[in-house]
């Protein structure tokens, strides 16, 4: 018997009021869609949460017109100091309604409440606070001070509220108006954000929220009234967007897939590194573009790192996302679970050794245990392809040069982590790693003042920091 028996500590879902159905947010009001509808589901229970309107091309046209009117008549003409007041107001409301937003995010997405409460919502508010400070200082940005116009923004399902803040806050600070589409599996916090815009008295049409699937996003990206496209998601869709806007004068930023290397040297603080490895791949169930899904360990400490890593993985609690003790929540959708299973089975077929932390999977919902593969080479698909789930591939290296070669042997270039006691070695590695972000003795650390983005098939452009303004200014 455990010395301290497990005691669940669930957050109450009663803090949120989920409507039976939702329309679109256009021109400052919720309106009925002219297309069909779809259901959003709680991935931990498979319970239908709400019926969501799917925006048609006519709805996209209506939203773009509302955004254009607001841009021409109000938002682009407003002094930056006045725009800042609205962004500050939105930031404060997000902070005030943080518990409500965190619970709704965990219900709709499947991520643990500790992550939505302690990471997603606070950083989302911080982005609005940060860019509110830039709104009247754009002439000092180095990128000009003239907004582009109407921005079409398409965000993924892994960080619904946080990605919304990454997109909307700099766009509004620069004087642009927005038409945003959340992912079809996680629309609820974006729709709650629409209510926050109303609560903040944001001028009608400055922010418009269209729910829908890929066809809605395509209609937004190709609409002639759009001046800027910002997309976070898969490399495949990002390439399609780049092809669609080729030959137009639309500005584009793309934050796409990744296959980050987490590199552990023999002089690293091993226990600290193990915590960073766990955070790098099992945070948000591995649903992170910059997840450290490739672990590169120096051969001399391989056995020690693997032993400690397995011991740490065995302590992770998988289960109810609303339980404050939960470390690993639900996979976001049945489709994503099938993709994770398929790639894990490829790893088995290719001869890698699979080990999963012992845990009881719930009988309903979409779940996958924290898993690692050893005996992996660079030729294995699980070392090359983005799994986007709680699956870690472990490789070894002998020298720093070999670590760089293996880390860079990927079409992606979003992030990397380096664990070593020698600062000079970390700087040497960072100078040679082809990644937009290199973390030193940590992983998955984000701040609104720091730019984030990738190279190669991980996209182009930066979000966050002063550099995040560049994509929204002429």
N, C-alpha and C positions, 0 to 999 in steps of 0.2 A: 504493500500500500504506500502511496506517495505520502511523505511527511506533511505536505500541505495539499490536501485534495483540491482538484481544479474547481474553481468557482466562476462560472460565466459572469461577465459584466456587460450585458447588452445595452446599447444605446436605444432609446425609445424611438420607434418610427413615427410616433404621434406628433412629433414636432413639425412634420411636413404634411401638407394638404395636397395630395395628388388628385387632380381633376380626372373625371372619367374620359374626357377627350380634350384635345388641344387644337386650336387653329394656328394660323400663321401670324407673325408680328410684323405688320407693315404700316408705315406712316404713323407710328406711335400707338397703334391699336391692334388688338387681336381680331383677326378677320377669318372668315371661312375660306378654306382652300378651294380651288376650282378643279383639283385632281381627285385622286382616290385617297385612301388612308391606310395606315399600317399600325401594328401593335408594338409597343416597347415592353420588354420582359425583364423581370428580375432574374439575373443569371444564377443567383444562389438558390432560387426556389422554382424557377420557370413559371412563376405567377405573372399573368398579364397585368401591367401597371396602368396603361392608358392607351387610348386610340389617338394616333397622331396624324395630322393632315400631311399629305404628300404634295408638295408644291409642283404645279404644272408650269410649262413654259409661260403661260399667261400670268401666273402668279409671280414668276421671276421678273417678267416685264413690269408688272405693277410695282414690285419692290425696288427695282432699279430706277424707275421714274420717281418714286417717293424719295429715294436717296439723292437723286440728281436735283430735285426741287429743293430739298433741305440744304444741299451743298451750295447751290447757286444763290439761294435767298437768305440763308441764315449762317450756316456753320463756317464756310470759308471767309465770310465777311466779319465774323466775330473776332474781336481781339483775343490773342492767345491767353491773356490773363483771365478773360471770361470763360474760355473753353476749359481752362485749368480748374475753375470752380466746379464745373460739372464732373470732371474726372475725380477730383477730391471727394465730391459728394457720393459718387458711385463707390469709391474705395471705402468710405466710411460705412455705407450701407452693407457692402459685402462683409465687412468686419462685424457689423451689428447682427447680421443674419448668418453668421458663420456656422453656427450649429445646424441650422436648417439646411444650408447648402451642403455641408459635409454629409449629413444623413441622406439627403436626396442623391448625392453623388454615389455613395456606397450602395444604395438600393438599386440604382439604375445601371451602375457600372460593374459592381461586384468587388471593388477594391476594399481593403480593410478600413474601418472607420478611423483608425489611428493615422493612416496615411492621408485620407481626405481631410481630416481635422487638422493635422499638424503640418502638412506639406501643401496640398493642393490649394485649399482655401486661403491660408495666410499669404502664399506667394502670389495668388491671383490678386488679392487686395494690394499687395506690395507693388505689383506692376502698375496698377492705376495710380497709386500714390507717386511712384517714381516718374511716370510719364506726365502726370499733372505738373510736376516741377519743370518739365521741358517745354510745356506748351507756349510759354511766353519768352523762351530763350532759344528759339530755333535758329536765329541768325548766328548763334555761337556753336552750332552743331557741326559745322563744316560741310553740310550737305544742302545748303540753301534753306529757304523758309517758305517756298511755294508748294502747297499740297497738290496731289495728282488729280483728285476728283473722287470718283466712286470706286471703292475697293470691294471685290468679291473674295470672300474668305471661306475656305473649306477646311474643317478641322476633323481630327480622328476621334476614336472612341476611347483611347487609353487615358487621356487627361482632358475630359470634356470642358470643365470650367477653366482649368489652367491654360489650355490652348486658346480658349476664347479670349482670356485676358492678354495673352501674348500677342494676339492678332489685333484686338479692338483698341487696346490702350494706346499704342503708338500711332495707329491710324487716326484716332480722334484727336490726339495731341497735335498732330501735324495739320489738322484742318480738313481731313477727308471724311466722307461718310461711308457707311458700311452696309453690305448685304452679306450675312454670315449663314452658313449651313453647318449645323452640327451633324455628327454621324447618326445614321438611322437607328443604331442600337442604343444611343445615349443622348437623347434630345432634351431631357427634363431640366437639367441645370441651365441650359441655354434659354429655355422658356421661362425659367424663374428669373434669369438675368434680364429678360425682357420686362418682367414686372419691376425689377430694380430700376431699369431705365425710366419707367413711368414714375416710380417713386421719387427718382432724382429730378423729375421734370425736364428730362432731356428733350430738346426740341424734336417734334415728330419727324421721322424719316432719317434722322442721323444714324440710328442703328435699326436694322431690319433683320429679323430672324426667319429663315425659311427652312422648314424641316423637309426631309426627303432622302432619297437614295442617290445612286450615282448619276442618274439621268437629270436630277435637279441640279447637282453640281456642274454637270456638263453644260446645261442651259445657262447657268450663271457665268461660267468661264468664257463661253463663246458669245455672250450677249454683247452687241456693239456699243452699249452704253457703259461698259465697264472699262475703267482706266488702269486698274491694278488687280492682279491675281496673287493671292497668298494661299499656299496649300501646305498642309502637313499630312503625311500619309505614306503609302507604299511607293517604292521606286517605279513600279509599273504604271501606276496612275499618274505619277509626276511626269514621266516621259510622255504620256498621252496629252497632258496639259501643255507641256512645252511645245509639242507638235501642233496643238490646236491654236496656240497664240502666235506661232511663228508667222512672220510677215505682217503682224499688226504692231501698233505702237504701245501695246499694253506692257506695263512693267510686271515682272514676275519674281517672286521668291518661293523657293521650294525647300522644305525640310523633310527629307525622305528616310529611307531605311538605313539600318546600320548592322554591324556585326563586330562590336567593340572588343578589343583585347584588354584584359586585365593582367598585367605583367608583374609577377612576384619574383624578386631577386633573393638570393640566399642570405642577405643581410637585412632583409625587411623585418619589421616587427610582426611576427607571424600571427599572433592573435588579432592584432589590429587589422592585418591584411585579410584574415578570414572573415571578419565582420564586414569589411569592404567588399569581399567577393559575394557574400550573401546578399548584401544590400544591392550590389551591382546587377544581380541576375534574378533575385526572388522578390525584390521590391515591385509592387504592382503586378505580381504574378509573372514577371518578365515581359509585361506589355509596355515596353519602353524602347523607343527607337535607338537610344544609346546604351541599351542594356549590355553589361559586360558578359556576353554569352560565350566568349572564348577566353579560357583561363590558361595563361602561359606561365609555367612554374619552372624555375631553374632546377636542374636535375638533382643537385645536392640536397635540396630541401623538399623534393617532391613527396616522399613518403610521409614526412611530418605534416606538410600542408594538407595532404589528402586525408590523413587520419583526423586532424583537428576539424577539417571542413565537414566530414561526415558526422562527427560528433555534434558539431553546431547545427547542421541540417536536421539532425534527429530531435532537436529541441523546438523546431518551428511548429507553431500551431496552425493547422489548416481548418477552416470552418466558417461559421457565420460572419459575414463581413461587418455586421453591426456589433459584434462582440469586441470590446476594447482589448481583449487578450489575443485576438487573431493576428497572425503574422502573414498568412497567405490566404487570399480570398478566392472568389470564383473566377473561372475563365469567362471572358465577357460574353461569348455566344457559343452556340452549338457548332457553328461553322468554324470558328477559331479553334475550338477544341479538336475538331476533326483534323485540322491542319497540323496542330501540334502532335497529335497521335501519329499521323502519317509520317512526319519527319522523324519522330522517335523510332518508328518501326524501320525506317530507312537506316538509321544508325545501327539497329540490331542486325539488319540484313548485311550491312557492310562490315560487320565483325567487331564493332566497338562494344565495350562492356558497360551495360546499364546498371546503375544503382539508384534506387529511390528511397527517400527517407520514409521510415515506417509511419504510416498514418491511416486512419479510417476515413475513407471518402464518403461524404453524405450521399444518401440514396437519390436525392433529387437535386437538380441544378447541374452546372457544368464545372467539373473539377479535374485537376491533374496534379499529382504529387510532385514536390520538389525533387528534381532528378539531375544526375550528372552522368556523363559518359567519359570513361577513360579508354586508353588504347586508341585515341583519335589521332589521325594524321591530317595533313593539309588537304589530302585528296578526298576526305570524307565530306559528304554533302552537309552533315550537321556542323562541320567547321566552316562551310562556305556560305550556306543559305541562312537567312534570318528566320528563326523559329518563332519568335515573338511569344514566348511562353516560358515557364519556369524550368528550362532545360539548359544545362551547362556542359560545354565540351572542354575537356582538359587536355592540353598538349604540354610538351616539355621543351626546354632549350638549354644550351650550354653557355653561350656567350651573349653579351649585349647586342652584338651585330646580328646574331641568329634570331634574337628576340625581335629586333626591328624588322628583319626580313619576314618573319612569320606574321607579325602584327600587320604589316603592310600588304600581305598577300591576300587581298580582298578587293572587290570592286567598290566597297563602301569606305567612307572616311568621316564618320561623325564624331567619334570620341575614343579615348583610350585612358587606361589608368596605369600608373607606374608606382610600385611599392619597393622602396629602398631607403637605407639609412644615409646614403650619400647624395647630397643635393647636386653635386656636379654630375653624377650619373643620370639623375632625373632630368637635368637640363640638357644633357647630351642626347638622351632618348627623345625628349620633347621636340628637339630641333630636327629630328629625323623621322618621327612618326607622322604619317599623312592622315591627320585627324584634326577636325575643327576645334576640339576641346581635349586637353590632356590634363587629367587630374593627378595630383601628387599626393600619395599616401592617403587617398580618399576616393570616393566615387559617388556619382549622382548628386553633386552639390550644385544648386542653381540659385541665382540671385538676379533680380531685375536689372542691376547695374552692369551685368556681365553678358557680352554677346554670346550667342549659341548658334551653331550651324555647321554644315559639313562641306566636304570636298567629294569629287568623283560622283558616284551614283547616290551619295547621300544628299545631293542637292546643292543649291547655291543661294547666297544671301544670308543675312544674319538677323536674328531676333534677340531682343534684349539689349540693354545698354544704349549708349549713344549711337552705335552702329545700327540698332534696330530702327532708327529714324530714317535711315538712308532710303529704304525701300518705299517710303511714303512721301518723299519730297522730290521736287524737280531740281 
